[in-house]
Amino acid sequence: MRILVTGGCGYIGSALVPRLIEDDRVAEVVVFDSLTSGSPRNLAGSLGDDLQFRRGDVRVYGDVESAMRGVDRVVHLAAITGADSTHDRRAETFAVNQDGTENVLTAVRKFDVENVVYASSCNNYGRAATTDIDEETDQNPLNPYAESKVESEELLAEAVDEYGVDATALRMSTNYGWAPGVRFNLVVNHFVFRALTDRPLTVYGDGSNWRPFIHVQDAARAYAHAVLNPESWPQFVYNVGSNDGNYRVAEIAEIVREELDRDLDITYLEDEHPGPSYHVNFDRLEETGFAPDWTLRAGVRDLADHLQGSNPEISEP
């Protein structure tokens, strides 16, 4: 089959694309990316006859339609990420994340694409009082990023209900860990980098906010599993992570300090906008047969090894 990966030069894409190429069921991967934030170097080692690259913008329908021709299935990753930063980029965030998703779904319907896997987020839940958030919990987005993801899910649901599109939304936990397109505006990766450069770990607020975390290689495995085995993912939406992967932000700082064995200060700064806090239940995910492999502690050590040059290869837990 031919699989289109939008945003394939980004963080998750850099882990997903080689995984798809290596699968015998995949004849070709089409990477569609604007290269605004992703880079071609993130595909190093994957370039060959079984990868096609199409530069384009998801906000431009013609670009999307051109990339969609001849495609069997789609993983739609392309988005403006970095939830906190989107407060100052509201219009752009909705144009890329929501309007771009609408363009993808329009092209999917035009070409009768078999299946769509959409990259949603557990960030959509906002600040929830319960510590057992499942897929039926009301979403309460607190930033334009999450708002655009919630509204994109609604577009996806409409495509399923009204047009019979086969689609699944994966509400992904916060990613961390090594991949060629590694991002450092994510809390675990940010803390590891600061620790390795002997700087204090700065926690905004009191650090009591809950977040679920998943290694980027596990996230890539989840997207690959969903797009290659859609029959195993029959529900419209899944939280993706693990029940023991929920941590308070203050715990993350302590784990990084312990695993890297460094005498680092952890400083707490008052935060007028404490941001989301969500402790998520992942029981539904077990029904798919997929489960994350990495632990947070192993991922922290592995990322540090890569950044220090002692582990140049992609690791397995």
DATA-V676673 format. One record per residue. BURIAL is # if it has 24 or more other ideal C-beta (glycine too) atoms within 12 Angstrom, else .. Layout:
burial: {BURIAL,BURIAL}
//
This chain:
burial: {#,#,#,#,#,#,#,#,#,#,#,#,#,#,#,#,#,#,#,#,#,.,#,.,.,#,.,#,#,#,#,#,#,#,#,.,#,#,.,#,.,#,#,.,.,#,.,.,.,#,#,#,#,#,.,#,#,#,#,.,.,.,#,#,#,#,#,#,.,.,#,#,#,#,#,#,#,#,#,#,#,#,#,#,.,#,.,.,.,.,.,#,#,#,#,#,#,#,#,#,#,#,#,#,#,#,#,#,#,.,#,.,#,.,#,#,#,#,#,#,#,#,#,#,#,#,#,#,.,.,.,.,#,#,#,.,#,.,#,.,#,#,#,#,#,#,#,#,#,#,#,#,#,#,#,#,#,.,#,#,.,.,.,.,#,#,#,#,#,#,#,#,#,#,#,#,#,#,#,#,#,#,#,.,.,#,#,#,#,#,#,#,#,#,#,#,.,.,.,.,#,#,#,#,.,.,#,.,#,#,#,#,#,#,#,#,#,#,#,#,#,#,#,#,#,#,#,#,.,#,.,.,#,.,#,#,#,#,#,#,#,#,#,.,#,#,#,#,#,#,#,#,#,#,#,#,#,.,#,#,.,#,.,#,.,#,.,.,.,.,.,.,.,.,#,#,#,#,#,#,#,#,.,#,#,.,.,#,.,#,.,#,.,#,#,#,#,#,#,#,#,#,#,#,.,#,#,.,.,.,.,.,.,#,#,.,.}
//
